[in-house]
């Protein structure tokens, strides 16, 4: 009997040793292979200044079908932990996580990232650190990587080379980190409340009714509080979002959470124990249905706004150019209709294309808004080239091909010229569209793509509507003045607003790129004028075509060189002539904590209505004196070169363009959105002056 027991003991030991050997082998094999989520540590500034801070990003790139976890992984996961080996005088703050996704596997809720993501942490450098000191930072990171079938704890050594310096941040690095910062949840400056009612736990989150929300989910960071996998019933009661779900655990006191508003958008918040209002109108999340009233209102607003845009100084000369073309045709009904349809097609297709690119970039996670093309120097440079060419044409320096030649050339040139002129009108109209189309374009944030695209197309249709009416309504066409000497004088007068548009574009290019943009604009002006002067002389039989061709080749070479130089040159931050401090969520929270009124406005150098409001209302001496007397804190968000944080803030208030004006009264839970056309009296009245 004892021998049999000894046999069992021996077999048990052998089995244990075999399992131990397998575990060691598995561990060795796991260490030998690469991780399923690849980490990389980078710094916004590799030369942080003593007494200052810089930001670290730990980028995590999962393999296909693998995912990582939020700080609270849910039912079956955990976030990343790092054991830092920090040099003396270096302090690393906890990592901040982007907005996660909810993933249910086998009945368990997971808070995950199924795509590349970045965790951000601030690094503080003690002021006692001597410049030039090696501050290389390293650590051992541990995290969990999973698929829908298996989970693997992973580990890696992460490091980044730092040296105490001047704290300089390259523009490309700042842009990359701004993109990562934009994916972090924005802090909500008001606390919410929560309460238990039996097996139900309820949360109240203060959020303006105007805030776009299409896929809500509450991620609770505090553990031992809710059943993660339970259904969340989300509703709106006025300016509060009410979330009701099943409780699980006995946690008490303040609760940390994250409210996801939609794809990549969220708010971090604190909730205190307290009374929660009754549930309101249910928010069911994204669905195939749309709010038809919103759609038709937005579409009508886009068409009306596009129609009014024809009066803007950058669009009216283009419309006049086509009217002159129509007058020259001598009233040919067929030619008028063809050119009107071509013009409409060019304007509508360009607006649709811009809208499609905007929606595509947003779907890919980019934080962009309307008029995004003017936030890039290359687009501004090419638009400047077109503006100079149109100005010189209107001034009579040279003639466009569609104005001369036989009937065959006129027919071809009319349709082609109409199309490209309509495309240009829609392209240059975008900076002017903010005050006219704010609500209409804001609706595209919450409508599905198939419903949002017609709104963008409606903008182009509205721009083309006057010319379309002239082309198809004989009574309007017959009212056009007869061709005569007045046309040459009128064209030259129209060159003035177009020249001002070109000047504004040149200034914008300079503000975006510094001296590089200034020299590019000057060189473009000189060579374009030279080429078109030569072309004009050649058209009048006074110049050599070979000389014109030579100048044209030089212009092409100069343009290509300028484009390459602009592409390689990093953007500098445009500085506006503002009387306030720079906007950021932290600056807003700090300003509101003072108990003073806060005025926040979002602007851009290419936004004509923004600059008109600043000159005519915001920066008026009387307004600034009242603001100073009443202690109004002014914050300015400059969107000239694009800023993902500002883009998200605009979206949270139902906008995807500037201008946007917010007034935070002392003690008010939410801001008041002011009209997009400001007056000095409106601002002084808000301040109580």
Buried (B, 14 or more C-beta within 10 A) or exposed (E): EEEEEEEEEEEEEEEEEEEEEEEEEEEEEEEEEEBBBBBEBBBBBBBBBBEBBBBBBBBBBBEEEBBBBBBBBBBBBBBBEBEBEBBEBBEBEEBBBBBBBBBEBEEEBBBBBBEEBBBBBBBBBEEEBEEEBEBEBBBEBBBBBBBEEEBBEBEBEBEBEBEBBEBEBEEEBBBBBBBBBBBBBBEBBBBBBBBEEEEEBBBBBBBBEBBBBBBBBBBBBBEEBBBBBBEBBBBBBEBBBBBBBBBBEEBEEEBBBBBBBBBBBBBBBBBEEEEBEEBBEEBEEEEEEBEEEBBEBBBBBBBBBBBBBBEBBBBBBBBBBBBBBBBBBEBBEEBBBBBBBBBBBBBBBBBBBBBBEBBEBBEEBBBBBBBBBBBBBBBBBBBBBBBBBBBBBBBEBBBBEBBEEEEEEBBEBBBBBBBBBBBBBBBBBBBBBBBBBBBBBBBBBBBBEEBBBBBBBBBBBBBBBBBBEBBBEEEEBEEBEEEEEEBEEBBEEBBBBBBBBBBBBBBBBBBBBBEBBBBBBEBBBEBBBBBBBBBBBBBEEEBEEEEBBEBBEEBEEBBEEBBEBBEEBEBBEBEBEBBBEEBBBEBBEBBBEEEBBBBBBBBBBBBBBBBBBBEBBBBBEEBBEBBEEBEBBBBBBBBBBBBBBBBBBBBBBBBBBBBBBBBBBEEEEBBEBBEBBBBBEBBBEBBEB
